[in-house]
Amino acid sequence: MNSKKRLFSQTAIEVRYERLQKQLIGGAIAFIAIFLLGTLWYKFIEGWDWLDSIYMTVITLATVGYGETRPLGSRGRIFTIVLIGLGIITIGYIVNRFTEAIIQGYFQQGRKLRQQGRLIENLKEHYILCGYGRTGKQIAQEFQAEGISFIIIDSDPESVELAKEMGYVTIQGDATLDETLVKVGIERAVCLVAALPSDAENLYTVLSAKTLNPSVRTIARASTEEAVTKLQRGGADAVVSPYITGGKRMAAAALRPQVMDFVDGILTGTDRSFYMEEFLLDPQVCPYVGQTLKDARLRSQSGALVVAIRRADGTLIGGPTADTLLSAGDAMICMGTPEQLRLLNQILSPLSSKRLRLPKHNS
């Protein structure tokens, strides 16, 4: 109960800020309308010149207590009384709203919202993480360790607050809605990870993401084998079940502990001496397309080891030999130190090298 009282919904803040902003604008428009009404009355009804009309309206609304600019009849004095009342009500309303905005800190909050909006608009080729639960927290930590740009979507205000405390760019919203995905730049994103607690929510999120950006890579969390199948049918490029995957990894750790320690060290960052990276062979920038691994001499040039090659049709070649041919669209999975992988990246793509997210020195 205390935590709910302490945390304020981001959506509620945005709604109240927008409402307060509209109220202040509405009060300003009403004041301008009253000012014009008074000026036009004194000009056309009382027959004064423009300067006297404006001056009379100003001193009337300001209630400074000056005398009448020109003598007024009963009708003019009644109108002036009404004008004073309208001015007091409007000015009082504006001051009240403005004071509330200062006390509640809505101006500061509005500035933060605008800064966040500009930050999201500038995101490009970023990752979108939907859900900051137990799984989402681990994913966010890995993303941060890799130094990639990402944004988190979560509907729970407490989760949003926790993510912001970690320094992550986070918005509160429903990831299954198109408007939320558009808000975080789904059309500019390269990958979306659906780590929501419900399989149905993950499915809706994947469907929405693929509809808005068919080229975005989608990774989804599934609780059951049936959900894995449905998410794959829904367009998810990869589906991970924490229970199934966790069970397999626990069995492997029991049967092949040294292998699992080595693999975990590379994948999870426990051992930062070696990394694994994938390289896509683009015939426009890669000079080795059409050659064999022996002819390309990638190992002798860079020191990195080619662990596997996935063909464009999905065929996986594990432990490729010297006679394995490099084809356009192949994805090479390589292992090595950061320096070796950077050198291999320059060798494979001398004209347009991608930026690898690797440390500058071995740990």
FIDO-251808 format. One record per residue (C-alpha): residue in one letter; x, y, z. Coordinates in Angstrom, 1 decimal. Layout:
// FIDO-251808
('A' (X Y Z))
...
END
This chain:
// FIDO-251808
('M' (0.0 0.0 0.0))
('N' (2.9 2.4 0.9))
('S' (4.7 1.6 -2.4))
('K' (1.5 2.3 -4.4))
('K' (1.1 5.5 -2.5))
('R' (4.7 6.5 -3.1))
('L' (4.7 5.7 -6.8))
('F' (2.6 7.8 -9.1))
('S' (1.4 6.4 -12.4))
('Q' (3.3 7.8 -15.4))
('T' (0.2 7.7 -17.4))
('A' (-1.7 9.7 -14.7))
('I' (1.0 12.2 -14.6))
('E' (0.9 12.7 -18.4))
('V' (-2.9 13.0 -18.3))
('R' (-2.8 15.6 -15.5))
('Y' (0.0 17.5 -17.1))
('E' (-1.8 17.7 -20.4))
('R' (-5.1 18.7 -18.7))
('L' (-3.3 21.4 -16.7))
('Q' (-1.7 22.7 -19.9))
('K' (-5.0 22.8 -21.6))
('Q' (-6.6 24.6 -18.7))
('L' (-3.8 27.3 -18.7))
('I' (-4.2 27.8 -22.4))
('G' (-8.0 28.0 -22.0))
('G' (-7.6 30.6 -19.3))
('A' (-5.3 32.6 -21.4))
('I' (-7.7 32.5 -24.4))
('A' (-10.6 33.5 -22.2))
('F' (-8.6 36.5 -20.8))
('I' (-7.7 37.6 -24.4))
('A' (-11.3 37.3 -25.4))
('I' (-12.5 39.4 -22.4))
('F' (-9.8 42.0 -23.2))
('L' (-11.0 42.2 -26.9))
('L' (-14.6 42.4 -25.7))
('G' (-13.9 45.4 -23.4))
('T' (-11.8 47.2 -26.1))
('L' (-14.5 46.7 -28.8))
('W' (-17.2 47.8 -26.4))
('Y' (-15.5 51.1 -25.6))
('K' (-14.6 51.6 -29.2))
('F' (-17.9 51.0 -31.0))
('I' (-20.5 51.3 -28.2))
('E' (-19.1 54.2 -26.3))
('G' (-17.5 55.7 -29.4))
('W' (-14.0 56.2 -28.0))
('D' (-10.8 56.1 -30.0))
('W' (-8.6 52.9 -29.9))
('L' (-6.0 54.2 -27.4))
('D' (-8.6 55.2 -24.9))
('S' (-10.5 52.0 -25.4))
('I' (-7.4 49.8 -24.8))
('Y' (-6.3 51.9 -21.8))
('M' (-9.8 51.7 -20.2))
('T' (-9.9 48.0 -20.7))
('V' (-6.4 47.5 -19.2))
('I' (-7.0 49.5 -16.0))
('T' (-10.4 47.9 -15.6))
('L' (-9.1 44.3 -15.8))
('A' (-6.1 45.3 -13.6))
('T' (-8.4 46.9 -11.0))
('V' (-5.8 49.6 -10.3))
('G' (-8.5 52.0 -9.1))
('Y' (-7.9 54.8 -11.7))
('G' (-10.8 57.0 -12.7))
('E' (-12.8 56.7 -15.9))
('T' (-11.0 57.8 -19.0))
('R' (-14.1 59.4 -20.2))
('P' (-17.5 59.9 -18.5))
('L' (-19.7 56.8 -18.7))
('G' (-23.4 56.4 -18.7))
('S' (-25.4 53.8 -16.7))
('R' (-25.0 51.2 -19.5))
('G' (-21.3 51.8 -19.7))
('R' (-20.8 51.5 -15.9))
('I' (-22.8 48.3 -15.8))
('F' (-20.7 46.8 -18.6))
('T' (-17.5 47.9 -16.7))
('I' (-18.7 46.2 -13.5))
('V' (-19.3 43.0 -15.5))
('L' (-15.9 43.4 -17.2))
('I' (-14.2 43.7 -13.8))
('G' (-16.0 40.6 -12.5))
('L' (-15.0 38.5 -15.6))
('G' (-11.4 39.7 -15.3))
('I' (-11.1 38.8 -11.6))
('I' (-12.6 35.4 -12.2))
('T' (-10.3 34.7 -15.2))
('I' (-7.1 36.0 -13.6))
('G' (-7.9 34.1 -10.4))
('Y' (-8.4 30.9 -12.4))
('I' (-5.1 31.3 -14.3))
('V' (-3.2 32.1 -11.0))
('N' (-4.8 29.1 -9.3))
('R' (-3.8 26.7 -12.1))
('F' (-0.3 28.2 -12.4))
('T' (0.2 27.9 -8.6))
('E' (-0.9 24.3 -8.7))
('A' (1.5 23.6 -11.5))
('I' (4.4 25.0 -9.5))
('I' (3.5 23.3 -6.3))
('Q' (2.9 19.9 -7.9))
('G' (6.0 20.2 -10.1))
('Y' (4.2 19.7 -13.4))
('F' (6.5 22.1 -15.2))
('Q' (9.5 20.0 -14.2))
('Q' (7.6 16.8 -15.1))
('G' (6.6 18.3 -18.5))
('R' (10.2 19.2 -19.2))
('K' (11.2 15.6 -18.4))
('L' (8.4 14.3 -20.7))
('R' (9.6 16.5 -23.5))
('Q' (13.2 15.4 -23.1))
('Q' (12.1 11.8 -23.1))
('G' (10.0 12.4 -26.2))
('R' (13.0 13.9 -28.0))
('L' (15.2 11.0 -26.9))
('I' (12.8 8.5 -28.3))
('E' (12.4 10.4 -31.5))
('N' (16.2 10.2 -32.0))
('L' (16.4 6.4 -31.4))
('K' (17.4 4.5 -34.5))
('E' (18.2 0.9 -35.0))
('H' (17.4 0.3 -31.4))
('Y' (15.9 -2.6 -29.4))
('I' (12.5 -2.6 -27.8))
('L' (12.0 -4.6 -24.6))
('C' (8.4 -5.3 -23.7))
('G' (8.1 -6.2 -20.0))
('Y' (10.4 -5.5 -17.1))
('G' (9.7 -8.5 -15.0))
('R' (12.2 -11.1 -13.8))
('T' (13.0 -12.1 -17.4))
('G' (13.0 -8.5 -18.6))
('K' (15.4 -7.4 -15.9))
('Q' (18.0 -9.9 -17.1))
('I' (17.6 -9.0 -20.7))
('A' (18.0 -5.3 -19.9))
('Q' (21.2 -6.0 -18.0))
('E' (22.6 -7.9 -21.0))
('F' (21.6 -5.1 -23.3))
('Q' (23.3 -2.5 -21.1))
('A' (26.4 -4.7 -20.8))
('E' (26.6 -4.9 -24.6))
('G' (26.2 -1.1 -24.9))
('I' (23.2 -1.1 -27.3))
('S' (20.4 1.4 -27.4))
('F' (17.1 0.1 -26.1))
('I' (13.8 1.2 -24.6))
('I' (11.5 -0.6 -22.2))
('I' (7.7 -0.7 -22.3))
('D' (5.8 -1.8 -19.2))
('S' (2.3 -1.2 -18.0))
('D' (3.1 -1.5 -14.3))
('P' (4.1 1.8 -12.7))
('E' (6.3 0.1 -10.1))
('S' (8.2 -1.7 -12.8))
('V' (8.6 1.5 -14.8))
('E' (9.9 3.3 -11.7))
('L' (12.4 0.5 -11.0))
('A' (13.6 0.6 -14.6))
('K' (14.1 4.3 -14.5))
('E' (16.1 4.0 -11.3))
('M' (18.5 1.7 -13.2))
('G' (18.9 4.5 -15.8))
('Y' (16.9 2.8 -18.6))
('V' (14.8 4.7 -21.1))
('T' (11.3 3.5 -20.1))
('I' (7.7 4.4 -20.8))
('Q' (4.5 3.1 -19.3))
('G' (2.1 1.7 -21.8))
('D' (0.4 -1.3 -23.2))
('A' (2.9 -3.0 -25.6))
('T' (0.1 -4.8 -27.4))
('L' (-1.3 -1.5 -28.8))
('D' (-0.1 -0.2 -32.1))
('E' (0.0 3.4 -30.8))
('T' (2.5 2.4 -28.0))
('L' (4.8 0.7 -30.4))
('V' (4.7 3.6 -32.8))
('K' (5.5 5.9 -29.9))
('V' (8.8 4.0 -29.2))
('G' (9.8 4.0 -32.9))
('I' (8.9 0.5 -34.0))
('E' (9.4 1.5 -37.6))
('R' (13.0 2.4 -36.9))
('A' (13.8 -0.6 -34.5))
('V' (15.9 -3.6 -35.5))
('C' (14.6 -6.0 -32.8))
('L' (11.7 -6.3 -30.4))
('V' (11.7 -8.6 -27.4))
('A' (8.3 -9.6 -26.0))
('A' (9.0 -10.7 -22.4))
('L' (5.5 -10.0 -21.0))
('P' (4.1 -12.4 -18.4))
('S' (1.2 -13.5 -20.6))
('D' (1.6 -15.7 -23.7))
('A' (-1.4 -14.0 -25.2))
('E' (0.1 -10.5 -24.7))
('N' (3.4 -11.6 -26.2))
('L' (1.5 -13.0 -29.3))
('Y' (-0.5 -9.7 -29.7))
('T' (2.8 -7.7 -29.4))
('V' (4.5 -9.8 -32.0))
('L' (1.6 -9.5 -34.4))
('S' (1.4 -5.7 -33.9))
('A' (5.2 -5.3 -34.4))
('K' (5.3 -7.4 -37.5))
('T' (2.3 -5.4 -39.0))
('L' (4.0 -2.1 -38.3))
('N' (7.5 -3.2 -39.3))
('P' (7.7 -6.5 -41.2))
('S' (11.5 -6.4 -41.2))
('V' (11.9 -6.1 -37.4))
('R' (13.3 -9.2 -35.7))
('T' (11.0 -10.4 -32.9))
('I' (11.9 -12.5 -30.0))
('A' (9.1 -13.8 -27.7))
('R' (8.9 -15.5 -24.4))
('A' (6.6 -18.5 -24.0))
('S' (5.4 -20.5 -21.0))
('T' (4.3 -23.7 -22.7))
('E' (5.2 -25.7 -25.8))
('E' (1.8 -24.9 -27.3))
('A' (2.5 -21.2 -26.9))
('V' (5.9 -21.7 -28.7))
('T' (4.0 -23.1 -31.7))
('K' (1.5 -20.3 -31.7))
('L' (4.1 -17.5 -31.4))
('Q' (6.0 -19.1 -34.3))
('R' (2.9 -19.1 -36.4))
('G' (2.3 -15.5 -35.3))
('G' (5.6 -14.4 -36.9))
('A' (8.1 -14.5 -34.1))
('D' (11.6 -15.0 -35.4))
('A' (12.7 -16.8 -32.2))
('V' (10.7 -18.1 -29.3))
('V' (12.3 -18.9 -25.9))
('S' (10.6 -20.8 -23.1))
('P' (12.4 -20.2 -19.8))
('Y' (11.2 -23.5 -18.4))
('I' (12.1 -25.6 -21.4))
('T' (15.4 -23.9 -22.0))
('G' (16.2 -23.8 -18.3))
('G' (15.6 -27.5 -18.0))
('K' (17.8 -28.3 -20.9))
('R' (20.7 -26.1 -19.6))
('M' (20.4 -27.7 -16.1))
('A' (20.6 -31.2 -17.7))
('A' (23.6 -30.1 -19.8))
('A' (25.3 -28.6 -16.7))
('A' (24.9 -31.9 -14.9))
('L' (26.1 -34.0 -17.8))
('R' (28.7 -31.7 -19.4))
('P' (29.7 -29.2 -16.7))
('Q' (33.0 -28.0 -18.3))
('V' (31.3 -27.4 -21.6))
('M' (28.5 -25.5 -20.0))
('D' (30.9 -23.4 -18.0))
('F' (32.8 -22.4 -21.1))
('V' (29.7 -21.6 -23.1))
('D' (28.1 -19.7 -20.3))
('G' (31.3 -17.7 -19.9))
('I' (31.1 -16.6 -23.5))
('L' (27.4 -16.0 -23.8))
('T' (26.7 -14.4 -20.4))
('G' (29.9 -12.4 -20.0))
('T' (31.3 -14.3 -17.0))
('D' (34.5 -14.8 -19.0))
('R' (35.3 -11.8 -21.1))
('S' (38.4 -13.2 -22.7))
('F' (36.5 -14.7 -25.6))
('Y' (33.4 -13.5 -27.4))
('M' (31.2 -14.9 -30.1))
('E' (29.9 -12.7 -33.0))
('E' (28.0 -13.3 -36.2))
('F' (28.9 -11.8 -39.5))
('L' (26.6 -11.5 -42.5))
('L' (28.4 -11.9 -45.9))
('D' (27.3 -9.1 -48.1))
('P' (28.5 -9.6 -51.7))
('Q' (28.7 -5.9 -52.2))
('V' (31.3 -5.3 -49.5))
('C' (32.8 -8.7 -48.7))
('P' (35.6 -9.7 -51.1))
('Y' (35.6 -13.4 -50.1))
('V' (32.2 -14.4 -51.3))
('G' (32.6 -17.3 -53.7))
('Q' (35.9 -18.5 -52.1))
('T' (36.6 -21.4 -49.7))
('L' (37.7 -20.9 -46.2))
('K' (41.1 -22.2 -47.2))
('D' (41.5 -19.5 -49.9))
('A' (40.1 -16.8 -47.7))
('R' (42.6 -17.5 -45.0))
('L' (40.4 -15.8 -42.4))
('R' (41.9 -17.7 -39.5))
('S' (45.5 -16.8 -40.3))
('Q' (44.6 -13.2 -41.0))
('S' (42.6 -12.5 -37.9))
('G' (43.1 -15.3 -35.5))
('A' (39.3 -15.8 -35.0))
('L' (37.8 -19.2 -35.3))
('V' (34.8 -19.9 -37.6))
('V' (32.6 -22.0 -35.5))
('A' (29.6 -22.4 -37.8))
('I' (28.0 -21.1 -41.0))
('R' (24.3 -20.7 -41.5))
('R' (23.3 -20.6 -45.2))
('A' (20.8 -18.2 -46.5))
('D' (18.3 -21.1 -46.8))
('G' (18.7 -21.8 -43.1))
('T' (21.1 -24.8 -43.4))
('L' (23.5 -24.9 -40.5))
('I' (27.1 -26.1 -41.1))
('G' (28.8 -26.8 -37.8))
('G' (32.6 -26.9 -37.8))
('P' (33.1 -25.9 -41.4))
('T' (36.2 -27.3 -43.1))
('A' (38.8 -25.6 -45.3))
('D' (36.8 -26.6 -48.4))
('T' (33.6 -25.0 -47.2))
('L' (32.5 -22.4 -49.8))
('L' (31.5 -18.9 -48.6))
('S' (28.2 -17.8 -50.3))
('A' (26.3 -14.5 -50.4))
('G' (23.9 -14.2 -47.5))
('D' (25.8 -16.6 -45.3))
('A' (25.9 -15.8 -41.5))
('M' (29.3 -16.8 -40.1))
('I' (29.4 -17.5 -36.4))
('C' (32.9 -16.8 -35.1))
('M' (34.8 -16.9 -31.8))
('G' (37.8 -14.9 -30.7))
('T' (39.1 -12.1 -28.6))
('P' (37.7 -8.6 -29.1))
('E' (40.8 -7.6 -31.2))
('Q' (40.5 -10.7 -33.4))
('L' (36.8 -10.2 -34.0))
('R' (37.3 -6.5 -34.9))
('L' (40.1 -7.4 -37.3))
('L' (37.8 -10.1 -38.9))
('N' (35.1 -7.5 -39.2))
('Q' (37.4 -5.2 -41.1))
('I' (38.5 -8.1 -43.4))
('L' (35.0 -9.2 -44.2))
('S' (33.6 -5.7 -44.7))
('P' (36.4 -3.3 -45.7))
('L' (34.0 -0.9 -47.4))
('S' (31.3 -0.8 -44.8))
('S' (32.3 -2.4 -41.5))
('K' (29.5 -2.7 -38.9))
('R' (30.2 -1.5 -35.4))
('L' (30.9 -4.4 -33.0))
('R' (29.8 -4.0 -29.4))
('L' (33.1 -5.3 -27.9))
('P' (35.4 -3.9 -25.2))
('K' (38.6 -2.2 -26.3))
('H' (40.8 -4.5 -24.2))
('N' (40.6 -8.0 -22.8))
('S' (39.6 -8.2 -19.2))
END
